[in-house]
Amino acid sequence: MKFIKWLLALMVTLILLVTVYLTVFFDPNDFKPEIVDAVKKQTGRELVITDDLSWTFFPVIGINLGGVSLSNPEGFTPKAMLEVKKAVAEVALMPLFSQKIEIAELSLDGATINLVTRKNGTSSFDGLSGDNSPKTASPAAAESSSNAKLNDINIGGISITNTQINMIDEANKQTQVFTLSSFTLGEFSLDKFAPIAFEFSATMPDMTISSEAKGELKLSRDFKQLVINGLKIDTVVEGESIPNKKLETSVSLATQIALDKQQLSVDIAQLTAASITAAGKVGVNYGTKIPQINADFQVGDIDLDTLLPKTEATATAEQAPAANPQAVEPDLSALKQLDVKLKLTVKSIKVANLSTQNWLMDVGIKNGVLDLTKLNADLYQGQLLVSAQVDARQAVASYQFDKKVTGVQIRPLLKDAADVDLLAGTANFDVKGKGKSLIPEQLKKNLLANGHFDINDGALYGVNIPQMIRSAQAKLKGDLSPETKAERKTDFSSLTGSFSLDNGVATNPDLALSSPLLRLDGKGTANLLTEALDYRLTASLVNSLKGQGGSDKDALAGVDIPLAITGTFQKPEYALDTKALLNNQLKEETDKAKEKLKDSLLKKLGGF
C-alpha cells in the first residue's frame, strides 16, 4: 500500500512540475514564428495568429487560440481563405493514462472560409497538399495503430457557432454562402444517447435555404454502430424557380449506421413537402464500389397543379419558344454510378388536370439501365399498366415500353388531359414501342410503335353523321330549307382499329365504327409533330333514319357515302362528299329508269 501511495504522489508531483515548467519556462507563443514559417514552406500561404496562445492545465489540458487566418493564393480576392475568431480544445488529463478520452470542451466560433474558383480554373485549394507525396505507414506502425484501442470517450460538449463558407465562382460571377449558425452536441459517452442540434442556412443565386434540426445520437463502445434517433429536420426553400416561390419541408427519421459493415438504414416516419406527405425506408450498402440503395416509400395525395399554378403553366406554354435545332441529348451518365431499387406507392397524382389513383411502381437502376418493371394505376374508372426500360449506356439513350389501358372512360380523360372533346366510351388500348433519343422532337420522330384500340358504347363528338347524310339527301332532292339543329354527336356501339407509328406519323389502316344506324370504315393518319388529321372514311346506312328525322325507307340505305376528317387534334373538321352522293343518286334514278323500261318491254312482248 505504501508503494502505491508513493507512486501516486510521485505522479502528481511530476504533473505539477511539468505544469510549472510549461507555464513559467515554456511559452507556446515562442513557436508561432516557426509554425508560420512551416506553413509558408509547405503551402506558400501566409498563416497569421494575432491573439496569444494560452494553455489550460489540471484537471484538463487544453489550448485556446484566436485571431487565426490562412491566406488564399496570391492575387485571390478575398485574401484570406480561412479566418477563426476563437477555438478552444480541453481534454481531461488523468483519464488519458487509462486510454480514456474525456473532452471537457471543444468549441469553434466565428470561422469564415472563402473558397474561390477563378476564370482560369485555379482555386483556393491549389498548393495546399504541398510537395510531400503520400507516405505508406510501416507494418509496425499499422500494427500499433490497429492494436491501439480506447476504453472510453466522454465529451462534455461540442459547439460550433457562426461558421460561414463562401463559394465564389468568378467565371460565372456567382457567390454561394453557406452558414452554420450553430451546431451543438451535448454530453456524450459511448453507448449513451446525446442530444444534437444544428441551424443552417444557404444563399444561392436562385434560391435561399434555411434549416434546423434536433435529435439524439449514440456510438457503440466497439465503434461499430452509430444510431441517430428522433431526428426532426425542418427546411424552408425560397426562390423564383421554386413552386409558388416557397417550399416548406419537414422530415422525422431514425438512422442506424453499421460502421464495420458499411451499411446504413433510414426509417422515415414522416416526410412532408408542401401538401405532400410520405413515409418509407431506405437501405444503403456503401462498402461496394457503387453503393447499393434499396428504398420503399408510401406517398399520399400529390397535386402537382397546386405546386405549379395553372395560370403560370398556361402562360409558360403559350410563350414557349420553338424547338431548338441545336438541342442536345440529356446527360444520363450518372445512371452508370447507381445501383438502386425503388418501390413506390402513391395514393393519387394530379398533374395538368389529369387525375390518377393507387399508383404502384417498381423501378431498378443498374449499370446505366433504368428498368420500370411495373407501373399500375387506376385511371378514369379503368387501369393503366406500364413496363419500360431506358438504356443510357450509349451517348444517345434508347428505350422500349409496353403500355395497356383497360376499361377507361375516354371522354373525361381526353377532356382533362388535352381539353379535347372528341370521343366518349369505354376504351381499351395497348401499344408496344421502342426508339432512340430523348430530345422531344427527335423522340417523336424516332419512335416506332404498334398498337390496337377498341372503344365501346361511345360517341363521336363534333359531328352528327346521320344529320349530315339527311341534310345532304334533302339538298339533292331540291330542298334548300335551313338545316334542323341537332346535337353534333354520333353514337356508336363500337369503334376499333389498329395503328403503327413511324417518323412521327400514326397510321390507322382499319378504322371501323358500328351503330344501329350505320357502318363506317376507313383509314387515315395523325401527325404527332404537326397534330394534323387526314382520314378518308366510308359510311353506309344499315337502317332507316326515321328515328333521326328520316323517312321509313331511306333512298340512301345500303349506299356507300364517303366522309373526310381533316384539321387538327384540337379542331377536327368533318366533311361529306356531296359529289359522290349525287353520283349515287343519279345511279339510283338510272337504275329505276332501266327497271321501268325493262318492265315496259316485257309487257309489249307479251310477258316474256
C-alpha positions, 0 to 999 in steps of 0.5 A: 500500500505504501508503494502505491501511495508513493507512486501516486504522489510521485505522479502528481508531483511530476504533473505539477512540475511539468505544469510549472515548467510549461507555464513559467519556462515554456511559452507556446507563443515562442513557436508561432514564428516557426509554425508560420514559417512551416506553413509558408514552406509547405503551402506558400500561404501566409498563416497569421495568429494575432491573439496569444496562445494560452494553455489550460492545465489540471484537471484538463489540458487544453489550448485556446487560440484566436485571431487565426487566418490562412491566406488564399493564393496570391492575387485571390480576392478575398485574401484570406481563405480561412479566418477563426475568431476563437477555438478552444480544445480541453481534454481531461488529463488523468483519464488519458493514462487509462486510454480514456478520452474525456473532452471537457470542451471543444468549441469553434466560433466565428470561422469564415472560409472563402473558397474561390474558383477563378476564370482560369480554373485555379482555386483556393485549394491549389498548393495546399497538399504541398510537395510531400507525396503520400507516405505508406505507414510501416507494418509496425506502425499499422500494427500499433495503430490497429492494436491501439484501442480506447476504453472510453470517450466522454465529451462534455460538449461540442459547439460550433457557432457562426461558421460561414463558407463562401463559394465564389465562382468568378467565371460565372460571377456567382457567390454561394454562402453557406452558414452554420449558425450553430451546431451543438452536441451535448454530453456524450459517452459511448453507448449513451444517447446525446442530444444534437442540434444544428441551424443552417442556412444557404444563399444561392443565386436562385434560391435561399435555404434555411434549416434546423434540426434536433435529435439524439445520437449514440456510438457503440463502445466497439465503434461499430454502430452509430444510431441517430434517433428522433431526428426532426429536420425542418427546411424552408426553400425560397426562390423564383424557380421554386413552386409558388416561390416557397417550399416548406419541408419537414422530415422525422427519421431514425438512422442506424449506421453499421460502421464495420459493415458499411451499411446504413438504414433510414426509417422515415416516419414522416416526410412532408413537402408542401401538401405532400406527405410520405413515409418509407425506408431506405437501405444503403450498402456503401462498402461496394464500389457503387453503393447499393440503395434499396428504398420503399416509400408510401406517398399520399395525395400529390397535386402537382397543379397546386405546386405549379399554378395553372395560370403560370403553366398556361402562360409558360406554354403559350410563350414557349419558344420553338424547338431548338435545332441545336438541342442536345441529348440529356446527360444520363451518365450518372445512371452508370454510378447507381445501383438502386431499387425503388418501390413506390406507392402513391395514393393519387397524382394530379398533374395538368388536370389529369387525375390518377389513383393507387399508383404502384411502381417498381423501378431498378437502376443498374449499370446505366439501365433504368428498368420500370418493371411495373407501373399500375394505376387506376385511371378514369374508372379503368387501369393503366399498366406500364413496363419500360426500360431506358438504356443510357449506356450509349451517348444517345439513350434508347428505350422500349415500353409496353403500355395497356389501358383497360376499361377507361372512360375516354371522354373525361380523360381526353377532356382533362388531359388535352381539353379535347372533346372528341370521343366518349366510351369505354376504351381499351388500348395497348401499344408496344414501342421502342426508339432512340433519343430523348430530345422531344422532337427527335423522340417523336420522330424516332419512335416506332410503335404498334398498337390496337384500340377498341372503344365501346358504347361511345360517341363521336363528338363534333359531328352528327353523321346521320344529320349530315347524310339527311341534310345532304339527301334533302339538298339533292332532292331540291330542298334548300330549307335551313338545316334542323339543329341537332346535337353534333354527336354520333353514337356508336356501339363500337369503334376499333382499329389498329395503328403503327407509328413511324417518323412521327406519323400514326397510321390507322389502316382499319378504322371501323365504327358500328351503330344501329344506324350505320357502318363506317370504315376507313383509314387515315393518319395523325401527325404527332409533330404537326397534330394534323388529321387526314382520314378518308372514311366510308359510311353506309346506312344499315337502317332507316333514319326515321328515328333521326328525322328520316323517312321509313325507307331511306333512298340512301340505305345500303349506299356507300357515302364517303366522309373526310376528317381533316384539321387538327387534334384540337379542331377536327373538321368533318366533311361529306362528299356531296359529289359522290352522293349525287353520283349515287343518286343519279345511279339510283334514278338510272337504275329505276329508269332501266327497271321501268323500261325493262318492265315496259318491254316485257309487257309489249312482248307479251310477258316474256 
